[in-house]
């Protein structure tokens, strides 16, 4: 079964930057949604940024102007550039891809922002 492999998380000081990447271990066809979610301790998982088949990219209000979602369609790879990080961005970040037949979740990568 195809898995999503995330990378790029880590520990960074407030104001710093990180870039997350997510790539599938195999081929996925007919993808209609690509997104990043995050889950902080004691909180529900929330959408950070994503793009659907309509083509527009959506961002959570809390990350607008700081985070940038991008993708490489040829590789089905998605990225999340995170700038001006804040302590409240600390969470496990999950990659999500949705095809016509299946939802795919990554195992998550920890992002910790120290103040």
N, C-alpha and C positions, 0 to 999 in steps of 0.2 A: 504494500500500500504506500502511496506517495505521502511523504512527510514534508512539512515546512521547516526549514532550518534557519533560525534567526542568529544574528551576530551583531556585535557592536555595542552591547550594553557595558556598564561598568560604573565606576565611582568617579564623580566629577564635582568640582567646586561650583557653587552658585555663580551664574554668569558665564559658565563654560558651555561647551558644545559637545555633542555626540552625534554619530550617524549610525542608525540601525539599518541592517539589511536583512532581507528574507528571500530565500530561494527554495523552490521545491526540489525534492530529491529525484523526481522524475517528471514526466510530461503530464501536464494538466490541460485539458481542452475546454473550449467554450466557457472561459472565465468571464463572469459578468460583474463581479465585485472584488475589489482589493482594498484592504483596510488595515489600519493599526488600531488596536485597543490597548487599554492599560487597566491594571487593577492595583490600587493601593491597599495597604493593610486595613482591614475593617470596612472596606468600601466595595461597592459593586463595580463590576467591569464596565468601562465606559469607552465609547468611540473617541479616538483621538483625531484620526483623519482617514479619509477613504474616498474612493472613486467607484462609481457604478457604471453600468453600460451607457448611461446617458452622457457620460464624459465629464461631468462637473465634479470638482473636488470639494469635499466638505471638511471643515475643521471644527473641533470643539472651540467654543468661545475662549476658553482658558489658554489655548495655544496659538490662536490666530496672530500672525505677525512674527511668531517665533519659530514655529515648526513648518517644515515644507515636506509634503508628500511627493514622491516621484516614482516612476516605474520604468522598467525596461520590458516592453511587451515581447520582444523576441526571446527573452529569457524567463518571462513570467516572474521577474524579480521586482520587489518593491523596496523602497527606501524611505527612511524618515530622518531628515536632517533636523536636529534639535539645537537651537541656539538660545542664548540668554536663559539657560536653565535655572529653575527655581527649586527650592526644597520641596514644594508641593508637587513637583513633577516626579518625585520618587515613587516608583511603582514597578511592577512587572509588566513589560510590554509584550503584547501578543500580535503576531501576524495572522491575518485572516484572508483566505481566498474562497470565493464561492463560484462553483461552476453550475451548469444546468442540472447536474446530478448529485453533487456532493458539496458539503462544507468542509473546509480544511482549516485547522488551527495549528499554529506553532506551539512549542512547549513553553515559550516565554523567555525573555531575557531581562535580567534585573538592571534597572537604572536607579542609581542612588546619587542624589544631589546633596552635598554637604553645605551647610550655611556658614 
